[in-house]
């Protein structure tokens, strides 16, 4: 997303980028199979500052152990 021309440079905050880097530390690469994803997302939310902040800030939407949404922020330049 941050490569889009309407996104201001250095204005994005996306925990998923940190998650992808975290997964690589376990020898995994995004996209992950479902089992690996849920194993790693659990570790990420509980072991890393970025994951803890995303979980506590409501940016990882888990319902009954299943991810339902993610949230990220970016400043955009879009004119009507």
C-alpha positions in Angstrom: 0.0 0.0 0.0 2.7 2.5 0.9 4.1 2.4 -2.7 0.8 4.0 -3.9 1.3 7.5 -5.3 -1.5 9.0 -3.2 0.1 7.8 0.1 2.4 10.4 1.7 5.9 9.0 2.1 6.7 7.7 5.6 3.1 8.2 6.8 2.0 4.5 7.0 1.7 2.4 10.1 1.0 -1.2 9.3 1.7 -3.9 11.8 1.4 -6.5 9.1 4.8 -5.4 7.7 6.3 -6.1 11.1 4.5 -9.5 11.2 6.0 -10.5 7.9 9.5 -9.7 9.2 8.6 -11.6 12.4 7.5 -14.7 10.3 10.9 -14.6 8.4 12.7 -15.1 11.8 10.9 -18.5 11.9 11.9 -19.4 8.3 8.4 -18.5 7.0 7.3 -16.1 4.3 4.0 -14.4 3.7 1.6 -15.6 2.4 1.4 -18.3 5.0 -0.7 -21.4 5.2 -3.5 -21.1 7.7 -1.9 -23.2 10.4 1.4 -21.3 10.3 -0.4 -18.0 10.1 -2.4 -18.6 13.3 0.6 -20.0 15.1 2.7 -17.0 14.2 0.0 -14.3 14.7 -0.5 -15.6 18.3 3.2 -15.4 19.0 3.5 -12.0 17.3 0.6 -10.5 19.4 2.2 -11.7 22.6 5.9 -11.6 22.1 6.6 -8.3 20.1 6.0 -4.7 21.0 4.4 -4.1 17.6 2.1 -7.1 18.0 1.1 -6.1 21.5 0.4 -2.6 20.4 -1.7 -3.7 17.4 -3.7 -6.2 19.6 -4.3 -3.7 22.4 -5.1 -0.9 19.9 -7.7 -3.0 18.2 -5.8 -3.2 14.9 -5.9 -7.0 14.8 -9.5 -8.1 14.8 -9.8 -11.6 16.2 -13.1 -13.2 17.0 -13.1 -16.7 18.5 -9.5 -17.1 17.5 -10.2 -16.2 13.8 -8.9 -13.0 12.2 -11.8 -10.9 10.9 -10.1 -7.6 10.1 -6.9 -5.7 10.2 -6.4 -1.9 10.5 -3.6 0.3 9.3 -3.1 4.0 8.9 -1.8 6.2 6.2 -2.0 9.9 5.3 -3.3 10.3 1.8 -3.5 13.1 -0.8 -6.7 12.7 -2.6 -8.6 15.5 -4.2 -12.2 15.5 -5.2 
